[in-house]
Amino acid sequence: MKYPTRNGLIISPYELEYTEPTQADIERKRTTMHHGWWTARDFGRTAIGATFRALKTNVYPMLRNEHNQGTDTLHDKYSPPPMPHVGLMVDVLDEYLALHGVIDLVREKSTSEIREMSADQWNQTRLNYRSVQ
């Protein structure tokens, strides 16, 4: 079954009755990070897609046994949601930037690290996208 969305955007796995881990779970490494918009292969085709996928609000800590280790996990039950239109991704990133002054991105390989994308970097990413269309 496709991962549920609302207005074209993913809903939190916690709304799907998966456990929201405690800080102690996270510190004891009982969790992995779920990228709500998986797979990296699909989203990595454009800088906008990769940025949107890594947006802090699109990545959720989950208990390993509920996320992807064992049977009856989120990844067993759901297939990736349909990729949103690039215009929706841009709107979400623009709104996040307006609210926070930077775009907070979860690193792919070191998911405990956040990197910041500045407004200038985001504007350059948008301009580069338009120039290749």
N, C-alpha and C positions, 0 to 999 in steps of 0.2 A: 504494500500500500504506500502511496506517496505521503511524504511528510506533510502535515497540515500547515496551511498558511491562512493568513487573515489579511485581506486587502493586498494580496500579492507578497506579503512579508511573512517570514517564519514566525511561529509562536514558540515560546519558551518550552523546552522539554519538561519543565516543572509544571506547566499547565496540562501536560499529558500524563500527569501522575507519576513522573519520575522524581526521585528524591533530590532535593536541593542539598548539596553537601554542606556540612558545617566547616568552619575554619580549621577545626582539628582534623577532619577528614582530609582536607587539602594539605595541611602541614605534614600529615603522616603518609602522604603520597597514595592515598586510597582512591584518588581521582585521576581522570584524564580530561582533556579539554575537547568538547564537542563543537566543531565548526558547524553551525546550523546550516550554512550553505556549503555543503560538500559536493563535489570533490574539487580538490585543488587544481586538478588537470583541466576541468571545465572553466573554472573561474580565472585561472592563470593565463588564459589566452589574451586578456586585455589588462592593462594596468588598472582600469576602473573596476573591473571584475575582481581582481586580486585584492585591491584596496577594500572593496565592499565586503568580501568574504572575511577579511582579517579584522574588520571593525569590531572593536571591543564588545559592542552590544549584540554581535552575532556569534559570539563564542561563549560557551557555557561550561563550567566545571560539572562533571558528572561522576558518580561512583562507577568504578571500572566494571563491576558486574552488571550494571544497568546500561552502560554505554556500548562497549564493544568486546567485552571479554566474557565468554560463556554463551549459553543459549538464552533465547527470549530477551535479547538486548534491544536497545533502540535501533541499532543498525540491522538487526535481524528482522525487526518488525516493519521498519519504514525504508523506503527507497528515497533518494534525494528529491527535494522539492524542485519544481520547474524553475529554471533560471529566470529571474525577473528581467524585465526590459531595462536597458541601460539608462533610460530616463529616470526610472524609479530608483535605481542605484545612486545616480547622481543626486537626486532630490534628498535621499536619506543621508548621504555624505555631506551635502551642503547644510542640511539642518543640524547635523551633529557638530560641524565646524562652527556654525552660528551660535550654538549653545555652549560650546566648550573652548572655543578659540584655537583648538588644534584637533586633529583627527587621531584618536588613540587606536593603535593597531596591535593585535596580538601576533607575536612572532610565530612563524610556522614551526620551526624546529625547537624553539625554546619557549613553550607556551606560557611560561611564568613571567616572561618579559613583555613589556609594552614599549613600543616605539611610537614616537609622535611624528605626524606629518603636519608640517606647517601650512598655513593658508597659501603661501607662495608655491610650495611644492604641490598642493592640491590643484591650484589654478594651472600650473604647468602641465600636470597630468591631464586635466580637462582639455587644455589647448592642444596637446599632442593627440588626443583621441579625435578631436574634430578635424585635425589636419590629415588624418589617415582615412577618414570616411569617404 
